[in-house]
Amino acid sequence: MAFTLAHPVHSELLIKKSRFIGCVEPMADRAAAQARVAALKAEHPGAAHVCWALLAGGQSAANDDGEPGGTAGRPMLDVLRHQELEGVLATVVRYFGGVKLGAGGLVRAYTDSVAQALLQAERVTLQKRLTLACQVPYALEGRIRRALEAAEAPLLGAQHAALVRLDFSVTEGQQAALVAQLEELGQGQLGWVAHPEEG
């Protein structure tokens, strides 16, 4: 079973005058992670390194950002994997204190920064999401949209033609109940569109 995080959590360590600011947070994909890392670099222009590791969408990534190869990103990624996390970005901003830590010291510092943040993090079970699509007459669009909103099933898109097509995302556990509810609201006028994507 995979887990993600409810919200971002920070940690801070001082090791031989170097300051390590760690953060673990929910993250959808690599593009969002890279945008977050760019924002951190802008927030911390004086930092020596902004290292990161990502597990999202079945993909992983790790970046040492100038630290010796394999001493930052990869160890941070190992911590995320060990915790069975998915859809999570770990970042550590390092302000260099003038004392070199050596490869072993760096691995410990980056690992500990992520581990400390995870100790305080609220883990939530990651539920698989499915993408569904239905078609309804214009008169029913508002009713269906309100039902999706109430069920916390995000609307992914709407196409207006002879009928209104609504694409939305739902957790696997919610699917049966929501489908039944929408069919009832549709009064026999709701049609399902085959949708190949699952996310």
C-alpha positions as CSV (number, residue, x, y, z in Angstrom):
1,M,0.0,0.0,0.0
2,A,1.4,3.4,-0.9
3,F,1.0,6.6,1.1
4,T,1.2,10.3,0.3
5,L,1.4,13.3,2.7
6,A,-1.5,15.4,3.8
7,H,0.5,18.7,3.7
8,P,4.1,20.1,3.6
9,V,6.3,19.6,6.7
10,H,9.6,21.3,7.4
11,S,12.7,20.4,9.4
12,E,15.9,22.2,10.2
13,L,19.3,20.8,11.2
14,L,22.5,22.6,12.0
15,I,25.5,20.3,11.4
16,K,29.1,21.7,11.7
17,K,27.8,25.2,11.0
18,S,25.9,24.2,7.9
19,R,22.2,24.8,7.9
20,F,20.0,22.1,6.3
21,I,16.3,23.1,5.7
22,G,14.3,20.1,4.8
23,C,10.8,19.8,3.4
24,V,8.6,16.9,2.4
25,E,5.3,17.7,0.6
26,P,2.7,16.2,-1.7
27,M,3.6,16.6,-5.4
28,A,1.7,15.5,-8.5
29,D,4.5,15.2,-11.0
30,R,8.0,16.1,-12.2
31,A,6.9,19.4,-13.8
32,A,5.4,20.6,-10.5
33,A,8.4,19.4,-8.6
34,Q,10.8,21.3,-10.9
35,A,8.7,24.5,-10.5
36,R,8.8,24.0,-6.7
37,V,12.6,23.6,-6.7
38,A,13.0,26.7,-8.9
39,A,10.8,28.7,-6.4
40,L,13.0,27.4,-3.5
41,K,16.2,28.6,-5.3
42,A,14.6,32.0,-5.8
43,E,13.6,32.1,-2.1
44,H,17.1,31.1,-0.9
45,P,19.5,32.9,-3.3
46,G,22.3,32.6,-0.7
47,A,22.0,28.8,-0.4
48,A,24.9,26.7,-1.6
49,H,22.6,23.8,-2.7
50,V,19.0,22.9,-3.2
51,C,18.9,19.1,-3.5
52,W,15.7,17.2,-4.1
53,A,14.1,13.8,-4.6
54,L,10.8,12.9,-6.1
55,L,8.5,9.8,-6.2
56,A,5.4,10.6,-8.3
57,G,3.3,8.8,-10.9
58,G,5.5,5.7,-10.7
59,Q,8.6,7.8,-11.6
60,S,11.5,8.8,-9.5
61,A,14.1,11.6,-9.8
62,A,17.0,12.8,-7.6
63,N,19.3,15.8,-7.9
64,D,22.5,16.5,-6.0
65,D,22.6,20.2,-7.2
66,G,26.4,20.3,-7.1
67,E,27.0,18.2,-4.0
68,P,29.4,15.2,-4.7
69,G,27.5,12.6,-6.8
70,G,25.2,10.3,-4.8
71,T,25.5,12.1,-1.5
72,A,22.2,14.0,-1.5
73,G,19.4,13.3,-4.0
74,R,19.8,9.5,-4.0
75,P,19.9,9.1,-0.2
76,M,16.8,11.4,0.1
77,L,15.0,9.2,-2.5
78,D,15.9,6.1,-0.5
79,V,14.2,7.5,2.5
80,L,11.0,8.2,0.5
81,R,11.0,4.6,-0.9
82,H,11.6,3.1,2.5
83,Q,8.5,4.9,3.8
84,E,6.4,3.6,0.9
85,L,5.6,7.1,-0.3
86,E,4.2,8.1,-3.6
87,G,3.4,11.6,-5.0
88,V,6.0,13.2,-2.6
89,L,8.8,15.7,-3.1
90,A,11.6,16.0,-0.6
91,T,13.8,19.1,-0.8
92,V,16.8,20.2,1.3
93,V,18.2,23.7,1.1
94,R,21.8,23.8,2.4
95,Y,23.6,26.9,3.6
96,F,27.3,26.0,3.7
97,G,28.9,26.8,7.1
98,G,32.5,26.5,6.0
99,V,33.3,23.0,7.4
100,K,33.3,20.1,4.9
101,L,31.3,17.1,6.0
102,G,32.8,14.4,3.8
103,A,30.7,12.0,1.7
104,G,29.4,10.0,4.7
105,G,28.6,13.2,6.6
106,L,26.6,14.6,3.6
107,V,24.6,11.4,3.2
108,R,23.7,11.4,6.9
109,A,22.8,15.1,6.8
110,Y,20.5,14.9,3.8
111,T,19.0,11.6,5.0
112,D,18.4,13.0,8.5
113,S,16.8,16.2,7.1
114,V,14.2,14.2,5.2
115,A,13.7,11.7,8.0
116,Q,13.1,14.5,10.6
117,A,10.5,16.1,8.4
118,L,8.7,12.8,7.8
119,L,8.5,12.1,11.6
120,Q,6.1,15.0,11.8
121,A,4.3,14.4,8.6
122,E,0.7,13.1,8.4
123,R,0.6,10.2,6.0
124,V,-2.6,9.4,4.1
125,T,-3.4,6.3,2.1
126,L,-3.0,6.9,-1.6
127,Q,-6.1,6.0,-3.4
128,K,-6.0,5.2,-7.1
129,R,-8.0,7.8,-9.2
130,L,-10.0,7.0,-12.3
131,T,-11.0,9.4,-15.0
132,L,-14.6,9.1,-16.1
133,A,-16.7,11.0,-18.6
134,C,-20.4,11.4,-19.1
135,Q,-22.7,13.3,-21.5
136,V,-25.9,15.1,-20.4
137,P,-28.4,17.6,-21.9
138,Y,-27.6,21.2,-21.1
139,A,-30.6,21.3,-18.6
140,L,-28.8,18.8,-16.4
141,E,-25.3,20.3,-16.5
142,G,-25.6,22.4,-13.3
143,R,-27.1,19.5,-11.3
144,I,-24.3,17.1,-12.3
145,R,-21.6,19.7,-11.7
146,R,-22.9,20.3,-8.2
147,A,-22.9,16.6,-7.5
148,L,-19.3,16.2,-8.6
149,E,-18.3,19.2,-6.4
150,A,-20.1,17.7,-3.4
151,A,-18.4,14.3,-4.0
152,E,-15.0,16.1,-4.3
153,A,-14.6,14.6,-7.8
154,P,-12.6,17.3,-9.6
155,L,-13.9,18.4,-13.0
156,L,-11.1,17.9,-15.6
157,G,-12.9,19.4,-18.6
158,A,-16.2,20.2,-20.2
159,Q,-17.1,20.1,-23.9
160,H,-20.3,21.8,-25.2
161,A,-21.8,20.3,-28.4
162,A,-25.2,18.7,-28.9
163,L,-24.8,17.4,-25.4
164,V,-22.5,18.5,-22.6
165,R,-19.5,16.2,-22.0
166,L,-18.0,16.3,-18.5
167,D,-14.7,14.6,-17.7
168,F,-13.9,14.2,-14.0
169,S,-11.6,12.3,-11.6
170,V,-12.8,10.0,-8.8
171,T,-11.1,7.7,-6.3
172,E,-11.6,4.0,-7.0
173,G,-13.4,3.6,-3.7
174,Q,-15.9,6.4,-4.6
175,Q,-16.6,5.3,-8.1
176,A,-19.6,3.0,-7.7
177,A,-21.6,5.3,-5.4
178,L,-20.9,8.4,-7.5
179,V,-21.9,6.6,-10.8
180,A,-25.2,5.5,-9.2
181,Q,-25.9,9.0,-7.8
182,L,-25.2,10.6,-11.2
183,E,-27.4,8.1,-13.1
184,E,-30.2,8.9,-10.7
185,L,-29.7,12.6,-11.2
186,G,-29.6,12.1,-14.9
187,Q,-33.1,10.7,-15.0
188,G,-32.3,8.3,-17.9
189,Q,-30.7,11.1,-19.9
190,L,-27.1,10.6,-18.8
191,G,-24.7,8.6,-21.0
192,W,-21.3,7.3,-20.2
193,V,-18.4,7.9,-22.6
194,A,-15.7,5.2,-22.7
195,H,-12.5,6.8,-21.3
196,P,-9.2,5.1,-21.7
197,E,-7.2,7.2,-19.3
198,E,-6.6,6.2,-15.7
199,G,-4.6,8.4,-13.4
